[in-house]
Amino acid sequence: MTNTVMILGMAAVTVFVKAALFVLGDRVVFPPLLKQALGFVPVTVLTAIIVPMILSPNGEGLELTWRNPQLVGALAAVLACVVTGKQLLTIAVALGVFFAWQLGVLA
């Protein structure tokens, strides 16, 4: 019962915040500093999701070894991004290295 109330409360708050922005439209003006801060939200959220999956893929502490294909793929992605600066190529390199490492090296 408590969880149900909590979920319904969070849903109500989420709907209220989003509906308020749609209803008020352009009448809501954010300060430039807040606009700049909101620009970092997607990067921050993705980092918070991805980094634990890379560093601790099994959820049992840090796995900073060459036997961690997620870590090797992430390092390859960083290197590809720095060298080329192209997102699609970075994703392709990361996936290729990840699967090659998992299927070739660790198999």
C-alpha positions in Angstrom: 0.0 0.0 0.0 2.8 2.4 0.9 4.6 1.7 -2.4 1.5 2.2 -4.4 0.9 5.6 -2.7 4.5 6.5 -3.3 4.3 5.6 -7.0 1.1 7.4 -7.5 2.5 10.5 -5.8 5.6 10.5 -8.0 3.4 10.0 -11.1 1.3 13.0 -10.0 4.3 15.2 -9.5 5.8 14.2 -12.8 2.5 14.9 -14.7 2.1 18.2 -12.9 5.6 19.4 -13.8 5.4 18.4 -17.4 1.8 19.7 -17.8 2.7 23.0 -16.3 5.5 23.5 -18.8 3.2 22.6 -21.7 0.3 24.8 -20.5 2.5 27.8 -19.7 4.5 27.4 -22.9 6.6 30.4 -23.8 5.4 32.3 -20.8 8.0 30.5 -18.7 11.4 32.0 -19.1 14.4 30.2 -17.6 17.4 32.2 -16.5 20.5 31.6 -18.7 22.3 29.8 -16.0 19.5 27.3 -15.5 19.3 26.8 -19.3 23.0 26.1 -19.4 22.7 23.7 -16.4 19.7 21.8 -18.0 21.9 21.2 -21.1 24.1 19.0 -19.0 21.3 16.8 -17.7 21.3 14.2 -20.5 25.0 13.7 -20.3 24.9 13.4 -16.6 22.1 10.9 -16.6 23.7 8.7 -19.3 27.0 8.8 -17.4 25.3 7.8 -14.2 23.7 4.9 -16.0 26.7 3.7 -18.1 29.7 4.1 -15.8 28.5 1.6 -13.2 27.7 -0.9 -15.9 31.2 -0.6 -17.3 33.2 -0.7 -14.1 31.1 -3.2 -12.3 29.2 -5.3 -14.9 28.3 -8.1 -12.4 27.5 -5.7 -9.5 30.1 -7.3 -7.3 32.7 -4.5 -7.0 35.1 -3.0 -9.5 36.3 -5.2 -12.3 39.3 -3.2 -13.7 40.8 -6.1 -15.6 41.4 -7.1 -19.2 38.7 -9.8 -18.7 36.0 -7.1 -18.5 34.7 -6.7 -22.1 32.6 -3.7 -21.2 35.7 -1.8 -20.0 37.7 -2.7 -23.0 34.8 -1.6 -25.3 34.5 1.7 -23.4 38.2 2.4 -23.7 38.0 1.7 -27.4 35.0 4.0 -27.7 36.9 6.8 -25.9 39.9 6.3 -28.2 37.8 6.3 -31.3 35.9 9.4 -30.2 39.1 11.3 -29.5 40.7 10.3 -32.8 37.8 10.6 -35.1 35.2 12.8 -33.3 32.4 10.8 -35.1 29.6 9.4 -33.0 28.4 6.6 -35.3 32.0 5.4 -35.8 32.5 5.5 -32.1 29.5 3.3 -31.5 30.5 0.9 -34.2 34.1 0.6 -32.8 32.9 0.1 -29.3 30.4 -2.6 -30.2 32.9 -4.3 -32.5 35.6 -4.4 -29.8 33.1 -5.5 -27.2 31.8 -8.4 -29.2 35.2 -9.4 -30.5 36.6 -9.3 -27.0 33.8 -11.2 -25.5 33.6 -13.9 -28.3 37.2 -14.0 -29.3 39.4 -13.3 -26.4 37.3 -14.6 -23.5 35.7 -17.6 -25.3 
